[in-house]
């Protein structure tokens, strides 16, 4: 692969990021709108039970991620990154538009939650392929010496999608009566996300391929057997720090809105506004922390993240539970997200640097998707389940324990990345 010029590198990052933003917008809209549509699909449950059911469907979407990570990773390694990126955004579009027009329980009975589940499985499949392929592509087009900074824009757009979903919900809250929002207004964000995929598709069709024909025809390209046989340590490392990273990320992003309403007692509109501001700050932190990793190394970033997460999780959540001020809640969540930024800013590049070209998309995508499905996808469900049992605090000790595990996995990372030649 010929190293791209700085200008070409930035253009490719922007084009690849556009689709990333759309896919994550579509995926997160579900989390932010679930408090409104839960009664329409699960009318027989109490409010906490309705949220538990929608969280279960949210988690189910993660179960398709390993399949998407494997299939799209294999496609990207064997047939090129560009085709895999285009296919993933189109698949996400189908899932989002399906939810936008889905009949409710009142109309089709138990088929409604079943079809909701199916649409989420399609979205999870698409996102499983998106993460690894996008992380791989962005790492390969980024200029050496600035890979941490440029690759951080994967999470800028990831969080941007989350922020966009939150912002659309806030706008709807201020423009529609609550009754209309619960009846039909929640469908609008899913429709927006589906239509935005067309713009992302046009941008991705202009991307240049980053692998050569020779690399794609390598017998090891996209081979799961070759990945496990030749790179077991890298694969296990990605599993380890993704497990803890995904868990703490979803705890302080998607679950926090529900926590602020159900546990801290904030008004639902105030909770949405708090999360919108926090996500904006979180998004802005990504390039800063990514650039920092170019100076101090990816391993140092990961150690700071893991140690900070282990120390701050339980005290911070206890403080959140005792506050009734939206401003105080926002400051506490922002502090947590600042710590998480040490990981999210380099989440893609630190994985990509551990694998060679012929199995890079598969290694990044499949390992990430496995750990994310088990630990990230279950975060909301386990948190709500702990609350129904009257032991909500146990969930945050679980998060703390996972951060300790991430610290030890990160300690064993090489000081200099074996591939891509960067990251010391």
RANORWO-V434976 format. One record per pair of residues at least 24 apart in sequence whose C-alpha atoms are under 6 Angstrom apart, sorted by the first residue. I is the first residue (numbers start at 1). J is the second residue. D is the distance in whole Angstrom. If there is no record, write none. Layout:
I&J&D ; I&J&D
This chain:
9&141&5 ; 9&142&6 ; 13&138&6 ; 15&203&5 ; 15&204&6 ; 18&200&6 ; 19&200&5 ; 21&157&5 ; 21&158&5 ; 21&161&5 ; 24&158&6 ; 24&161&5 ; 25&161&4 ; 25&162&5 ; 25&165&6 ; 26&193&5 ; 28&162&6 ; 29&165&5 ; 36&182&5 ; 37&182&6 ; 40&104&6 ; 40&105&6 ; 41&104&6 ; 41&105&5 ; 41&113&6 ; 55&381&5 ; 57&117&6 ; 59&377&4 ; 59&378&5 ; 61&120&5 ; 61&121&5 ; 61&124&4 ; 62&124&5 ; 62&373&4 ; 62&377&5 ; 63&373&5 ; 64&121&6 ; 64&124&5 ; 64&125&5 ; 65&124&5 ; 65&125&5 ; 65&128&4 ; 65&369&5 ; 66&366&6 ; 66&369&5 ; 66&370&5 ; 68&125&4 ; 68&128&4 ; 68&129&5 ; 69&128&4 ; 69&129&4 ; 69&365&5 ; 69&366&4 ; 69&369&6 ; 70&366&5 ; 72&129&5 ; 73&361&5 ; 73&362&4 ; 73&365&6 ; 74&222&4 ; 74&362&6 ; 77&216&6 ; 77&221&5 ; 77&222&5 ; 77&358&6 ; 78&216&5 ; 78&221&5 ; 78&222&6 ; 82&209&6 ; 88&126&5 ; 88&130&6 ; 91&126&6 ; 92&123&5 ; 92&126&5 ; 93&194&5 ; 93&197&6 ; 95&119&5 ; 95&122&6 ; 95&123&5 ; 96&190&5 ; 96&194&5 ; 97&191&6 ; 97&194&5 ; 100&187&5 ; 100&190&5 ; 100&191&6 ; 128&369&6 ; 132&361&5 ; 132&364&5 ; 132&365&4 ; 133&361&5 ; 135&348&5 ; 136&352&6 ; 136&361&6 ; 139&349&6 ; 148&290&4 ; 148&291&6 ; 148&293&6 ; 148&294&5 ; 149&287&5 ; 149&290&4 ; 149&291&4 ; 152&286&6 ; 152&287&6 ; 152&290&5 ; 152&345&5 ; 152&346&6 ; 156&283&5 ; 159&283&6 ; 163&276&6 ; 163&279&6 ; 166&276&6 ; 221&358&4 ; 221&359&6 ; 222&359&5 ; 234&354&6 ; 239&367&5 ; 239&371&5 ; 241&406&5 ; 242&368&6 ; 242&371&6 ; 243&371&5 ; 243&372&6 ; 243&375&6 ; 244&402&5 ; 244&403&6 ; 246&372&6 ; 246&376&5 ; 247&375&5 ; 247&376&4 ; 247&379&6 ; 255&380&6 ; 264&321&5 ; 274&330&6 ; 278&334&5 ; 286&345&5 ; 289&342&6 ; 289&345&6 ; 290&345&5 ; 290&346&6 ; 297&423&5 ; 297&424&5 ; 298&423&6 ; 301&342&5 ; 302&343&6 ; 303&407&6 ; 305&339&6 ; 305&342&5 ; 306&403&5 ; 306&406&6 ; 306&407&5 ; 309&403&6 ; 310&400&5 ; 310&403&5 ; 310&404&6 ; 314&396&6 ; 353&417&6 ; 353&419&5 ; 353&420&6 ; 354&418&6 ; 354&419&6 ; 356&419&6
